[in-house]
């Protein structure tokens, strides 16, 4: 418990910079060495800070790994796509969302593979991942429900179950393409996923 009491949320510019440097360094070390072989001393060295400084902000490897996961998730969520782009056509929105997700997944492929591995050995991390995935599904379900209310999508589909199915499909195909490195042209992958989405929703 002593370590937990020492940890703080940085408020000073210096503290924020130090914590950010540690998360960035952890990202490098986890990608290079994997989760099990990554050492806190290597993360501190990569960040250019004293080993003890890490415990000011993180309790241990699990917590700093979670911070890296949160950062990557924020990069991949891409909220408010309609507001950011001005696009309203559902087919174009599906295309934009799939493209952004797949590009981000490809960029973070090493970490995405690690997230899958750590989810199998760390119960707390698995719970957080499930919560994040559910939030993403709920966002897609809201979009599907809106299309149904406009008479643009199959009204008999359950929005949440459909969102789970389609989101899971895209996520799994991204894993196959970029983590398992199964050869598939990016453009063909996007267009195939788009068509399945559009056909499934009955647009």
C-alpha positions in Angstrom: 0.0 0.0 0.0 2.9 2.4 0.6 3.6 2.6 -3.1 0.0 3.4 -3.8 0.0 6.3 -1.3 3.2 7.8 -2.9 1.8 7.8 -6.4 0.4 11.2 -7.6 -1.4 12.6 -10.5 1.1 15.2 -11.9 0.0 18.8 -11.9 3.2 20.6 -12.6 4.5 20.9 -16.1 7.6 19.0 -15.1 5.5 16.2 -13.6 3.3 15.9 -16.6 6.4 15.8 -18.9 8.0 13.1 -16.7 4.9 10.9 -16.7 4.4 11.3 -20.5 8.1 10.4 -21.0 7.6 7.3 -18.9 4.6 6.2 -20.9 6.4 6.9 -24.2 9.4 4.9 -23.0 7.2 2.0 -21.8 5.6 1.9 -25.2 9.1 1.5 -26.8 10.2 -1.2 -24.3 7.0 -3.2 -24.5 7.1 -3.2 -28.3 10.8 -4.2 -28.3 10.8 -6.8 -25.5 7.2 -7.9 -25.0 5.3 -7.7 -21.8 6.8 -10.5 -19.8 10.4 -9.6 -20.6 10.0 -5.8 -20.2 11.7 -4.4 -17.1 10.9 -1.3 -15.2 14.6 -0.4 -15.1 14.7 -0.4 -18.9 11.6 1.8 -19.0 13.2 4.3 -16.6 16.5 4.3 -18.6 14.6 4.8 -21.9 12.8 7.8 -20.4 16.0 9.2 -19.0 14.8 9.3 -15.4 15.9 7.7 -12.1 14.3 4.3 -11.4 12.6 5.6 -8.3 10.7 8.3 -10.3 8.6 5.6 -12.0 7.0 4.6 -8.7 5.9 8.2 -8.2 3.4 7.8 -11.0 2.9 4.0 -11.4 2.7 1.1 -9.0 4.4 -1.3 -11.3 4.5 -2.9 -14.7 0.8 -3.7 -14.9 -0.2 -0.1 -14.2 2.2 1.5 -16.7 1.2 -1.0 -19.3 -2.4 0.0 -18.7 -1.4 3.6 -19.3 0.1 2.7 -22.6 -3.1 0.8 -23.5 -5.2 3.8 -22.7 -3.1 6.0 -24.8 -3.3 3.7 -27.8 -7.1 3.3 -27.3 -7.6 7.0 -27.4 -5.6 7.2 -30.7 -7.9 4.5 -32.2 -11.4 5.6 -31.0 -11.7 8.6 -33.4 -14.9 10.0 -31.8 -17.3 12.4 -33.4 -16.4 11.3 -36.9 -19.5 12.9 -38.4 -18.8 16.3 -36.7 -15.1 16.2 -37.7 -15.6 15.4 -41.3 -19.0 16.8 -42.2 -19.9 13.5 -43.9 -23.5 12.4 -43.3 -23.9 9.5 -45.8 -23.9 6.3 -43.8 -21.9 4.4 -46.4 -19.2 7.1 -46.4 -19.1 7.2 -42.6 -18.7 3.4 -42.5 -15.8 3.7 -44.9 -14.1 6.5 -43.0 -14.5 4.7 -39.6 -13.1 1.4 -41.0 -10.2 3.1 -42.7 -9.2 5.1 -39.6 -9.5 2.1 -37.3 -7.5 -0.2 -39.6 -4.8 2.5 -40.2 -4.4 3.0 -36.4 -4.4 -0.8 -35.8 -1.7 -1.3 -38.4 0.4 1.5 -36.8 0.0 -0.1 -33.3 0.1 -3.7 -34.4 2.8 -4.8 -32.0 1.0 -3.4 -29.1 -2.4 -4.7 -30.2 -0.9 -8.2 -30.3 0.4 -7.7 -26.8 -3.0 -6.5 -25.6 -4.5 -9.8 -26.7 -1.8 -11.7 -24.9 -1.9 -9.8 -21.6 -5.7 -10.0 -21.6 -5.3 -13.8 -21.2 -3.0 -13.5 -18.1 -4.2 -10.3 -16.3 -7.8 -10.3 -15.1 -7.9 -6.6 -14.4 -6.5 -5.7 -17.8 -9.0 -8.1 -19.4 -11.9 -6.3 -17.6 -10.7 -2.9 -18.7 -10.4 -4.1 -22.3 -13.9 -5.5 -22.2 -15.2 -2.2 -20.8 -13.5 -0.2 -23.6 -14.7 -2.6 -26.3 -18.2 -2.4 -24.9 -18.1 1.4 -25.1 -17.1 1.2 -28.7 -19.9 -1.3 -29.4 -22.5 1.0 -27.7 -21.3 3.9 -30.0 -21.8 1.7 -33.1 -25.2 0.5 -31.8 -26.3 4.1 -31.4 -25.4 4.7 -35.0 -27.3 1.6 -36.2 -30.3 2.6 -34.1 -30.3 6.0 -35.7 -30.2 4.5 -39.2 -33.2 2.2 -38.3 -35.2 5.2 -37.0 -34.5 7.0 -40.4 -35.7 3.9 -42.2 -32.3 3.3 -43.8 -31.3 0.1 -42.0 -33.0 -3.3 -41.4 -35.4 -2.6 -38.6 -35.5 -6.2 -37.4 -31.8 -6.2 -36.4 -30.9 -5.9 -32.8 -28.6 -2.8 -32.7 -26.4 -4.0 -29.9 -25.9 -7.6 -31.2 -25.3 -6.3 -34.7 -22.7 -3.8 -33.4 -21.0 -6.6 -31.5 -20.9 -8.8 -34.6 -19.7 -6.2 -37.0 -17.2 -4.5 -34.6 -15.8 -8.0 -33.8 -15.4 -8.8 -37.4 -13.4 -5.6 -38.1 -11.3 -6.1 -35.0 -10.5 -9.8 -35.8 -9.7 -9.1 -39.4 -7.3 -6.3 -38.3 -5.6 -8.8 -36.0 -5.3 -11.4 -38.8 -3.9 -8.8 -41.2 -1.6 -6.8 -39.0 -0.6 -9.0 -36.1 -0.6 -12.4 -37.8 0.5 -10.7 -41.0 -1.7 -12.7 -43.3 -1.2 -11.1 -46.7 -4.2 -9.0 -47.9 -4.2 -5.7 -49.8 -5.3 -2.9 -47.5 -7.7 -1.4 -50.0 -9.3 -4.7 -50.7 -9.6 -5.4 -46.9 -11.4 -2.0 -46.4 -13.8 -2.4 -49.3 -14.7 -6.0 -48.2 -15.4 -5.0 -44.6 -17.4 -2.0 -45.9 -19.6 -4.2 -48.1 -20.2 -6.7 -45.4 -21.3 -3.8 -43.0 -23.6 -2.3 -45.7 -25.1 -5.6 -46.7 -25.6 -6.6 -43.1 -27.4 -3.4 -42.2 -29.5 -3.6 -45.4 -28.5 -0.1 -46.4 
